[in-house]
Amino acid sequence: MKVYVTGLGVVSGIGLGIEENMASMKMQKHGMDKITLFSTELDVPVSEVKYNYSELTE
């Protein structure tokens, strides 16, 4: 079996794309905070991806 890598990408709570994520890591950003994108009774820190569908497909 052969595997071909055609690209790399990262979408996380600290950035969109490899460069933004690397910059956030260098600045020691963790991206952890309370849940804001939907209502919940949970009170735990999470790392939300705060981009909408159209922003992610660009």
LUMKE-324993 format. One record per residue: residue in one letter; chain; y, x, z of N, C-alpha, C in turn; residue number from 1. Coordinates in steps of 0.1 Angstrom, whole numbers, padded with zeros to 4 digits. Each point is the difference from the previous one (the first is absolute). Layout:
REM LUMKE-324993
<r><type>A</type><mol>A</mol><n_y>Y</n_y><n_x>X</n_x><n_z>Z</n_z><ca_y>Y</ca_y><ca_x>X</ca_x><ca_z>Z</ca_z><c_y>Y</c_y><c_x>X</c_x><c_z>Z</c_z><seq>NUM</seq></r>
...
REM end
This chain:
REM LUMKE-324993
<r><type>M</type><mol>A</mol><n_y>-0012</n_y><n_x>0008</n_x><n_z>0000</n_z><ca_y>0012</ca_y><ca_x>-0008</ca_x><ca_z>0000</ca_z><c_y>0012</c_y><c_x>0009</c_x><c_z>0000</c_z><seq>1</seq></r>
<r><type>K</type><mol>A</mol><n_y>0010</n_y><n_x>-0004</n_x><n_z>-0008</n_z><ca_y>0013</ca_y><ca_x>0007</ca_x><ca_z>0000</ca_z><c_y>0011</c_y><c_x>-0008</c_x><c_z>0006</c_z><seq>2</seq></r>
<r><type>V</type><mol>A</mol><n_y>0009</n_y><n_x>0006</n_x><n_z>0007</n_z><ca_y>0011</ca_y><ca_x>-0007</ca_x><ca_z>0006</ca_z><c_y>0013</c_y><c_x>0006</c_x><c_z>-0006</c_z><seq>3</seq></r>
<r><type>Y</type><mol>A</mol><n_y>0009</n_y><n_x>-0009</n_x><n_z>-0004</n_z><ca_y>0013</ca_y><ca_x>0005</ca_x><ca_z>-0005</ca_z><c_y>0011</c_y><c_x>-0006</c_x><c_z>0008</c_z><seq>4</seq></r>
<r><type>V</type><mol>A</mol><n_y>0009</n_y><n_x>0009</n_x><n_z>0005</n_z><ca_y>0012</ca_y><ca_x>-0004</ca_x><ca_z>0008</ca_z><c_y>0011</c_y><c_x>-0001</c_x><c_z>-0010</c_z><seq>5</seq></r>
<r><type>T</type><mol>A</mol><n_y>0006</n_y><n_x>-0012</n_x><n_z>-0001</n_z><ca_y>0011</ca_y><ca_x>-0002</ca_x><ca_z>-0010</ca_z><c_y>0014</c_y><c_x>-0001</c_x><c_z>0007</c_z><seq>6</seq></r>
<r><type>G</type><mol>A</mol><n_y>0000</n_y><n_x>0001</n_x><n_z>0013</n_z><ca_y>0013</ca_y><ca_x>-0001</ca_x><ca_z>0007</ca_z><c_y>-0002</c_y><c_x>0000</c_x><c_z>0015</c_z><seq>7</seq></r>
<r><type>L</type><mol>A</mol><n_y>0010</n_y><n_x>0002</n_x><n_z>0007</n_z><ca_y>0000</ca_y><ca_x>0000</ca_x><ca_z>0015</ca_z><c_y>0011</c_y><c_x>-0009</c_x><c_z>0004</c_z><seq>8</seq></r>
<r><type>G</type><mol>A</mol><n_y>-0002</n_y><n_x>-0007</n_x><n_z>0011</n_z><ca_y>0011</ca_y><ca_x>-0008</ca_x><ca_z>0006</ca_z><c_y>-0003</c_y><c_x>-0003</c_x><c_z>0015</c_z><seq>9</seq></r>
<r><type>V</type><mol>A</mol><n_y>0011</n_y><n_x>-0003</n_x><n_z>0007</n_z><ca_y>-0001</ca_y><ca_x>-0004</ca_x><ca_z>0014</ca_z><c_y>0009</c_y><c_x>-0011</c_x><c_z>0003</c_z><seq>10</seq></r>
<r><type>V</type><mol>A</mol><n_y>-0004</n_y><n_x>-0010</n_x><n_z>0006</n_z><ca_y>0008</ca_y><ca_x>-0011</ca_x><ca_z>0005</ca_z><c_y>-0004</c_y><c_x>-0001</c_x><c_z>0015</c_z><seq>11</seq></r>
<r><type>S</type><mol>A</mol><n_y>0010</n_y><n_x>0002</n_x><n_z>0009</n_z><ca_y>-0002</ca_y><ca_x>-0001</ca_x><ca_z>0014</ca_z><c_y>0012</c_y><c_x>-0005</c_x><c_z>0007</c_z><seq>12</seq></r>
<r><type>G</type><mol>A</mol><n_y>-0001</n_y><n_x>-0001</n_x><n_z>0013</n_z><ca_y>0011</ca_y><ca_x>-0004</ca_x><ca_z>0008</ca_z><c_y>0011</c_y><c_x>0009</c_x><c_z>0002</c_z><seq>13</seq></r>
<r><type>I</type><mol>A</mol><n_y>-0002</n_y><n_x>0013</n_x><n_z>-0005</n_z><ca_y>0011</ca_y><ca_x>0010</ca_x><ca_z>0000</ca_z><c_y>0006</c_y><c_x>0003</c_x><c_z>-0013</c_z><seq>14</seq></r>
<r><type>G</type><mol>A</mol><n_y>-0005</n_y><n_x>-0006</n_x><n_z>-0011</n_z><ca_y>0006</ca_y><ca_x>0003</ca_x><ca_z>-0013</ca_z><c_y>-0008</c_y><c_x>-0006</c_x><c_z>-0011</c_z><seq>15</seq></r>
<r><type>L</type><mol>A</mol><n_y>0006</n_y><n_x>0000</n_x><n_z>-0012</n_z><ca_y>-0006</ca_y><ca_x>-0004</ca_x><ca_z>-0012</ca_z><c_y>0000</c_y><c_x>0012</c_x><c_z>-0010</c_z><seq>16</seq></r>
<r><type>G</type><mol>A</mol><n_y>-0011</n_y><n_x>0005</n_x><n_z>-0002</n_z><ca_y>-0002</ca_y><ca_x>0012</ca_x><ca_z>-0009</ca_z><c_y>-0002</c_y><c_x>0013</c_x><c_z>0008</c_z><seq>17</seq></r>
<r><type>I</type><mol>A</mol><n_y>-0005</n_y><n_x>0010</n_x><n_z>-0006</n_z><ca_y>-0004</ca_y><ca_x>0012</ca_x><ca_z>0006</ca_z><c_y>0012</c_y><c_x>0007</c_x><c_z>0006</c_z><seq>18</seq></r>
<r><type>E</type><mol>A</mol><n_y>0011</n_y><n_x>0001</n_x><n_z>-0008</n_z><ca_y>0012</ca_y><ca_x>0007</ca_x><ca_z>0005</ca_z><c_y>0006</c_y><c_x>-0006</c_x><c_z>0012</c_z><seq>19</seq></r>
<r><type>E</type><mol>A</mol><n_y>0001</n_y><n_x>-0013</n_x><n_z>0000</n_z><ca_y>0006</ca_y><ca_x>-0007</ca_x><ca_z>0012</ca_z><c_y>-0008</c_y><c_x>0001</c_x><c_z>0012</c_z><seq>20</seq></r>
<r><type>N</type><mol>A</mol><n_y>-0014</n_y><n_x>-0001</n_x><n_z>-0002</n_z><ca_y>-0009</ca_y><ca_x>0002</ca_x><ca_z>0012</ca_z><c_y>0001</c_y><c_x>0014</c_x><c_z>0005</c_z><seq>21</seq></r>
<r><type>M</type><mol>A</mol><n_y>0000</n_y><n_x>0010</n_x><n_z>-0008</n_z><ca_y>0001</ca_y><ca_x>0014</ca_x><ca_z>0004</ca_z><c_y>0013</c_y><c_x>0002</c_x><c_z>0008</c_z><seq>22</seq></r>
<r><type>A</type><mol>A</mol><n_y>0011</n_y><n_x>-0005</n_x><n_z>-0006</n_z><ca_y>0013</ca_y><ca_x>0002</ca_x><ca_z>0007</ca_z><c_y>0000</c_y><c_x>-0007</c_x><c_z>0014</c_z><seq>23</seq></r>
<r><type>S</type><mol>A</mol><n_y>-0006</n_y><n_x>-0012</n_x><n_z>0001</n_z><ca_y>-0001</ca_y><ca_x>-0007</ca_x><ca_z>0013</ca_z><c_y>-0009</c_y><c_x>0008</c_x><c_z>0010</c_z><seq>24</seq></r>
<r><type>M</type><mol>A</mol><n_y>-0011</n_y><n_x>0006</n_x><n_z>-0005</n_z><ca_y>-0008</ca_y><ca_x>0008</ca_x><ca_z>0009</ca_z><c_y>0007</c_y><c_x>0012</c_x><c_z>0005</c_z><seq>25</seq></r>
<r><type>K</type><mol>A</mol><n_y>0007</n_y><n_x>0007</n_x><n_z>-0009</n_z><ca_y>0008</ca_y><ca_x>0012</ca_x><ca_z>0004</ca_z><c_y>0011</c_y><c_x>-0004</c_x><c_z>0010</c_z><seq>26</seq></r>
<r><type>M</type><mol>A</mol><n_y>0005</n_y><n_x>-0012</n_x><n_z>-0001</n_z><ca_y>0010</ca_y><ca_x>-0004</ca_x><ca_z>0010</ca_z><c_y>-0007</c_y><c_x>-0007</c_x><c_z>0012</c_z><seq>27</seq></r>
<r><type>Q</type><mol>A</mol><n_y>-0013</n_y><n_x>0001</n_x><n_z>0001</n_z><ca_y>-0008</ca_y><ca_x>-0005</ca_x><ca_z>0011</ca_z><c_y>0002</c_y><c_x>-0015</c_x><c_z>0002</c_z><seq>28</seq></r>
<r><type>K</type><mol>A</mol><n_y>0002</n_y><n_x>-0008</n_x><n_z>-0011</n_z><ca_y>0000</ca_y><ca_x>-0014</ca_x><ca_z>0001</ca_z><c_y>-0014</c_y><c_x>-0006</c_x><c_z>0002</c_z><seq>29</seq></r>
<r><type>H</type><mol>A</mol><n_y>-0002</n_y><n_x>-0009</n_x><n_z>0008</n_z><ca_y>-0013</ca_y><ca_x>-0005</ca_x><ca_z>0002</ca_z><c_y>-0002</c_y><c_x>-0014</c_x><c_z>-0006</c_z><seq>30</seq></r>
<r><type>G</type><mol>A</mol><n_y>0011</n_y><n_x>-0008</n_x><n_z>-0002</n_z><ca_y>-0001</ca_y><ca_x>-0013</ca_x><ca_z>-0006</ca_z><c_y>-0006</c_y><c_x>-0011</c_x><c_z>0009</c_z><seq>31</seq></r>
<r><type>M</type><mol>A</mol><n_y>-0003</n_y><n_x>0003</n_x><n_z>0012</n_z><ca_y>-0006</ca_y><ca_x>-0010</ca_x><ca_z>0009</ca_z><c_y>0011</c_y><c_x>-0008</c_x><c_z>0007</c_z><seq>32</seq></r>
<r><type>D</type><mol>A</mol><n_y>-0002</n_y><n_x>-0013</n_x><n_z>0000</n_z><ca_y>0010</ca_y><ca_x>-0010</ca_x><ca_z>0006</ca_z><c_y>-0007</c_y><c_x>-0013</c_x><c_z>0002</c_z><seq>33</seq></r>
<r><type>K</type><mol>A</mol><n_y>0007</n_y><n_x>-0009</n_x><n_z>0005</n_z><ca_y>-0005</ca_y><ca_x>-0014</ca_x><ca_z>0002</ca_z><c_y>-0002</c_y><c_x>-0007</c_x><c_z>-0013</c_z><seq>34</seq></r>
<r><type>I</type><mol>A</mol><n_y>-0009</n_y><n_x>-0010</n_x><n_z>-0001</n_z><ca_y>-0002</ca_y><ca_x>-0007</ca_x><ca_z>-0012</ca_z><c_y>0012</c_y><c_x>-0009</c_x><c_z>-0003</c_z><seq>35</seq></r>
<r><type>T</type><mol>A</mol><n_y>0005</n_y><n_x>0001</n_x><n_z>-0012</n_z><ca_y>0012</ca_y><ca_x>-0007</ca_x><ca_z>-0004</ca_z><c_y>-0002</c_y><c_x>-0009</c_x><c_z>-0012</c_z><seq>36</seq></r>
<r><type>L</type><mol>A</mol><n_y>-0011</n_y><n_x>0002</n_x><n_z>-0008</n_z><ca_y>-0001</ca_y><ca_x>-0007</ca_x><ca_z>-0013</ca_z><c_y>-0007</c_y><c_x>-0014</c_x><c_z>0002</c_z><seq>37</seq></r>
<r><type>F</type><mol>A</mol><n_y>-0006</n_y><n_x>-0003</n_x><n_z>0011</n_z><ca_y>-0005</ca_y><ca_x>-0013</ca_x><ca_z>0003</ca_z><c_y>-0001</c_y><c_x>-0002</c_x><c_z>0015</c_z><seq>38</seq></r>
<r><type>S</type><mol>A</mol><n_y>-0001</n_y><n_x>-0013</n_x><n_z>0004</n_z><ca_y>0000</ca_y><ca_x>-0003</ca_x><ca_z>0014</ca_z><c_y>-0014</c_y><c_x>0002</c_x><c_z>0006</c_z><seq>39</seq></r>
<r><type>T</type><mol>A</mol><n_y>0000</n_y><n_x>0006</n_x><n_z>0012</n_z><ca_y>-0013</ca_y><ca_x>0002</ca_x><ca_z>0007</ca_z><c_y>0003</c_y><c_x>0001</c_x><c_z>0015</c_z><seq>40</seq></r>
<r><type>E</type><mol>A</mol><n_y>-0010</n_y><n_x>-0003</n_x><n_z>0007</n_z><ca_y>0001</ca_y><ca_x>0002</ca_x><ca_z>0015</ca_z><c_y>-0004</c_y><c_x>0014</c_x><c_z>0004</c_z><seq>41</seq></r>
<r><type>L</type><mol>A</mol><n_y>-0005</n_y><n_x>0008</n_x><n_z>-0009</n_z><ca_y>-0004</ca_y><ca_x>0014</ca_x><ca_z>0003</ca_z><c_y>0013</c_y><c_x>0008</c_x><c_z>0002</c_z><seq>42</seq></r>
<r><type>D</type><mol>A</mol><n_y>-0001</n_y><n_x>0009</n_x><n_z>0010</n_z><ca_y>0011</ca_y><ca_x>0009</ca_x><ca_z>0003</ca_z><c_y>-0005</c_y><c_x>0014</c_x><c_z>0000</c_z><seq>43</seq></r>
<r><type>V</type><mol>A</mol><n_y>-0004</n_y><n_x>0004</n_x><n_z>-0012</n_z><ca_y>-0005</ca_y><ca_x>0013</ca_x><ca_z>-0002</ca_z><c_y>0008</c_y><c_x>0007</c_x><c_z>-0011</c_z><seq>44</seq></r>
<r><type>P</type><mol>A</mol><n_y>0001</n_y><n_x>0013</n_x><n_z>0001</n_z><ca_y>0008</ca_y><ca_x>0007</ca_x><ca_z>-0011</ca_z><c_y>-0009</c_y><c_x>0001</c_x><c_z>-0013</c_z><seq>45</seq></r>
<r><type>V</type><mol>A</mol><n_y>0006</n_y><n_x>-0001</n_x><n_z>-0011</n_z><ca_y>-0006</ca_y><ca_x>0001</ca_x><ca_z>-0013</ca_z><c_y>0008</c_y><c_x>0008</c_x><c_z>-0010</c_z><seq>46</seq></r>
<r><type>S</type><mol>A</mol><n_y>-0005</n_y><n_x>0003</n_x><n_z>-0011</n_z><ca_y>0008</ca_y><ca_x>0007</ca_x><ca_z>-0010</ca_z><c_y>0000</c_y><c_x>-0009</c_x><c_z>-0012</c_z><seq>47</seq></r>
<r><type>E</type><mol>A</mol><n_y>0010</n_y><n_x>-0008</n_x><n_z>-0001</n_z><ca_y>0001</ca_y><ca_x>-0010</ca_x><ca_z>-0011</ca_z><c_y>0006</c_y><c_x>0006</c_x><c_z>-0013</c_z><seq>48</seq></r>
<r><type>V</type><mol>A</mol><n_y>-0006</n_y><n_x>-0004</n_x><n_z>-0011</n_z><ca_y>0006</ca_y><ca_x>0004</ca_x><ca_z>-0013</ca_z><c_y>0010</c_y><c_x>-0011</c_x><c_z>-0003</c_z><seq>49</seq></r>
<r><type>K</type><mol>A</mol><n_y>0013</n_y><n_x>0003</n_x><n_z>0000</n_z><ca_y>0011</ca_y><ca_x>-0010</ca_x><ca_z>-0001</ca_z><c_y>0006</c_y><c_x>0000</c_x><c_z>-0014</c_z><seq>50</seq></r>
<r><type>Y</type><mol>A</mol><n_y>-0009</n_y><n_x>-0002</n_x><n_z>-0010</n_z><ca_y>0004</ca_y><ca_x>-0002</ca_x><ca_z>-0014</ca_z><c_y>-0006</c_y><c_x>-0013</c_x><c_z>-0005</c_z><seq>51</seq></r>
<r><type>N</type><mol>A</mol><n_y>0007</n_y><n_x>-0007</n_x><n_z>-0008</n_z><ca_y>-0006</ca_y><ca_x>-0012</ca_x><ca_z>-0006</ca_z><c_y>-0008</c_y><c_x>0003</c_x><c_z>-0013</c_z><seq>52</seq></r>
<r><type>Y</type><mol>A</mol><n_y>-0006</n_y><n_x>-0010</n_x><n_z>-0005</n_z><ca_y>-0009</ca_y><ca_x>0003</ca_x><ca_z>-0012</ca_z><c_y>0008</c_y><c_x>0006</c_x><c_z>-0011</c_z><seq>53</seq></r>
<r><type>S</type><mol>A</mol><n_y>0011</n_y><n_x>-0005</n_x><n_z>-0003</n_z><ca_y>0008</ca_y><ca_x>0005</ca_x><ca_z>-0012</ca_z><c_y>0004</c_y><c_x>0014</c_x><c_z>0002</c_z><seq>54</seq></r>
<r><type>E</type><mol>A</mol><n_y>0004</n_y><n_x>0004</n_x><n_z>0012</n_z><ca_y>0003</ca_y><ca_x>0014</ca_x><ca_z>0003</ca_z><c_y>-0012</c_y><c_x>0009</c_x><c_z>-0001</c_z><seq>55</seq></r>
<r><type>L</type><mol>A</mol><n_y>-0012</n_y><n_x>-0005</n_x><n_z>0004</n_z><ca_y>-0012</ca_y><ca_x>0008</ca_x><ca_z>-0001</ca_z><c_y>-0005</c_y><c_x>0002</c_x><c_z>-0015</c_z><seq>56</seq></r>
<r><type>T</type><mol>A</mol><n_y>0003</n_y><n_x>-0010</n_x><n_z>-0008</n_z><ca_y>-0005</ca_y><ca_x>0001</ca_x><ca_z>-0014</ca_z><c_y>0010</c_y><c_x>0008</c_x><c_z>-0009</c_z><seq>57</seq></r>
<r><type>E</type><mol>A</mol><n_y>0012</n_y><n_x>0004</n_x><n_z>0005</n_z><ca_y>0009</ca_y><ca_x>0007</ca_x><ca_z>-0009</ca_z><c_y>-0005</c_y><c_x>0014</c_x><c_z>-0002</c_z><seq>58</seq></r>
REM end
